[in-house]
Amino acid sequence: MKESSSYHQTDQQIKAESEIIELSKQDPKQFRSIYDKYFGQIMQYIYNRLDDKELAADLTQQVFLKALKNLSKYESRGLPFSSWLYRIASNELNMTFRNDAKLKTINMTDGIIGTLQEEIIDENLVEKIGKLKQIIKLLKESDYRLIELRFFEDRPFKEISEILEITENNAKVKTYRALDKLKEMLATH
């Protein structure tokens, strides 16, 4: 799968963003540009897991509030700041699902189905979309998160490794193992 350019930042962009983060540590008002830049992405990520706009908006606000409160702990590692935000969002979703597993859902766009169709190599995948959604729900949470970040969010493995706090190689191996499980489940169900 090709790496998407939509989430990639140049070293210069990451450096400029790091400067804004450092300014935000001193003056929280500076955080507004980061909030404006990433709010939509984080909101969509959360909404794709909940299918409840109001709850997704609340959780997104929680993510940014926690990010702002813990900004002094943030250290740039050469990745977009969004990696850290996605980690916070992922943790917020996990807490929400622990409290009410019925809230968990899967929203799939045509783009996501197309990407999975390329990886799974199944021309009839579009016709099996209901089955695919049910099978994805059967995956372990860790496998689902890998598939979601890589194929739904189109995140590079380096960023996935940062979000999930695993090595980049481990992110690759685990993602393709999860994809193999999904293929196997799709073939047998």
C-alpha positions in Angstrom: 0.0 0.0 0.0 1.3 3.4 -0.8 1.9 6.0 1.9 -0.6 8.8 1.8 0.7 12.3 1.5 -2.4 13.8 3.3 -1.0 13.1 6.7 2.7 13.5 6.1 4.5 16.6 7.0 7.9 17.7 5.9 10.6 18.2 8.5 10.1 22.0 8.1 6.4 21.7 8.9 7.1 19.5 11.9 9.6 22.0 13.1 7.2 24.9 12.7 4.5 22.9 14.5 7.0 22.1 17.3 7.6 25.9 17.7 3.9 26.5 18.1 3.7 23.7 20.7 6.6 25.3 22.6 4.8 28.7 22.5 1.6 27.0 23.6 3.4 25.6 26.7 4.0 29.2 27.7 0.8 30.7 26.5 -2.2 28.3 26.1 -3.9 30.8 23.7 -1.3 29.7 21.1 -2.8 26.2 21.2 -5.8 27.5 19.1 -4.0 27.0 15.8 -3.2 23.4 16.7 -6.8 22.9 17.8 -8.1 24.4 14.5 -5.7 22.3 12.5 -6.5 18.9 14.0 -10.0 19.2 15.4 -11.7 17.8 12.2 -9.3 14.9 11.9 -9.7 13.8 15.5 -13.5 14.4 15.5 -13.8 12.2 12.4 -11.6 9.5 13.9 -13.8 9.4 17.0 -17.1 9.6 15.1 -16.1 6.7 12.9 -15.9 4.6 16.1 -19.1 5.9 17.7 -21.6 7.0 15.1 -22.9 9.5 17.6 -22.0 13.1 16.7 -22.8 14.6 20.1 -20.8 12.1 22.0 -18.0 12.3 19.4 -17.9 16.1 19.8 -17.7 15.7 23.6 -14.9 13.2 23.4 -13.0 15.3 20.9 -13.2 18.3 23.3 -11.9 16.0 26.1 -9.0 15.0 23.8 -8.0 18.6 23.3 -8.5 19.5 26.9 -6.2 16.6 28.0 -3.7 17.6 25.4 -3.6 21.2 26.6 -3.4 20.1 30.3 -0.5 17.7 29.5 1.2 19.8 26.9 4.2 20.3 29.2 4.8 16.5 29.0 4.8 16.4 25.2 8.1 15.8 23.5 8.5 16.1 19.7 9.8 12.9 18.1 9.9 14.1 14.6 6.3 13.1 13.9 3.2 15.3 13.5 1.6 16.4 16.8 -1.5 14.6 15.6 0.2 11.3 16.6 0.0 12.3 20.2 -3.6 13.5 19.8 -4.6 10.2 18.2 -3.1 8.3 21.1 -5.1 10.4 23.5 -8.2 9.9 21.4 -7.6 6.2 21.3 -7.4 6.1 25.0 -10.6 8.1 25.4 -12.4 5.8 23.1 -11.1 2.7 25.0 -12.4 4.2 28.3 -15.8 4.9 26.7 -16.0 1.4 25.3 -15.1 -0.1 28.7 -18.0 1.8 30.2 -20.5 1.0 27.4 -19.4 -1.5 24.7 -22.7 -1.0 22.8 -21.5 2.5 21.7 -18.8 0.9 19.5 -19.6 1.0 15.8 -17.8 1.0 12.5 -18.4 3.6 9.8 -17.0 2.7 6.4 -16.7 5.1 3.4 -16.3 4.0 -0.2 -12.6 5.0 0.1 -12.1 2.7 3.1 -13.9 -0.2 1.2 -11.7 0.5 -1.8 -8.5 0.4 0.2 -9.5 -2.8 2.0 -10.6 -4.3 -1.4 -7.0 -3.7 -2.7 -5.5 -5.3 0.4 -7.9 -8.2 0.7 -8.2 -8.7 -3.1 -11.8 -9.5 -3.2 -13.8 -8.1 -6.1 -17.1 -8.8 -4.2 -16.1 -7.0 -1.1 -18.6 -4.2 -1.8 -21.4 -6.7 -1.8 -20.1 -8.2 1.5 -20.0 -4.8 3.3 -22.5 -5.9 6.0 -20.6 -9.1 6.6 -17.3 -7.2 6.7 -18.6 -4.8 9.3 -19.7 -7.7 11.5 -16.4 -9.5 11.1 -14.4 -6.4 11.9 -16.4 -6.1 15.1 -15.3 -9.7 16.0 -11.6 -8.7 15.8 -9.7 -8.1 19.0 -9.6 -4.4 19.8 -5.8 -4.3 19.2 -6.2 -5.8 15.7 -9.1 -3.5 14.9 -7.0 -0.4 16.0 -4.2 -1.4 13.7 -6.5 -1.9 10.7 -8.3 1.3 11.5 -5.2 3.4 11.8 -3.6 1.9 8.7 -6.5 1.4 6.3 -9.2 3.7 7.6 -7.0 6.6 8.6 -4.2 5.9 6.1 -1.5 6.5 8.7 2.1 5.6 8.0 3.6 2.8 10.1 6.0 5.2 11.8 3.0 7.2 13.1 1.1 4.0 14.1 4.0 2.9 16.1 4.1 6.3 17.9 0.3 6.2 18.6 0.3 2.6 19.9 3.7 2.9 21.6 5.2 0.0 19.7 8.1 -0.3 17.3 7.6 0.5 13.6 8.5 -3.0 12.6 6.1 -4.4 15.2 3.3 -2.1 13.8 3.9 -3.5 10.3 3.9 -7.1 11.4 0.9 -6.8 13.7 -1.1 -4.9 11.0 -0.6 -7.5 8.4 -1.3 -10.3 10.8 -4.6 -8.5 11.7 -5.3 -8.2 8.0 -4.7 -11.9 7.5 -7.1 -12.7 10.4 -9.7 -10.4 8.7 -9.2 -12.2 5.3 -9.5 -15.6 7.0 -12.6 -14.6 8.9 -14.2 -13.2 5.8 -13.5 -16.4 3.9 -14.9 -18.7 6.6 -18.0 -16.7 7.7 
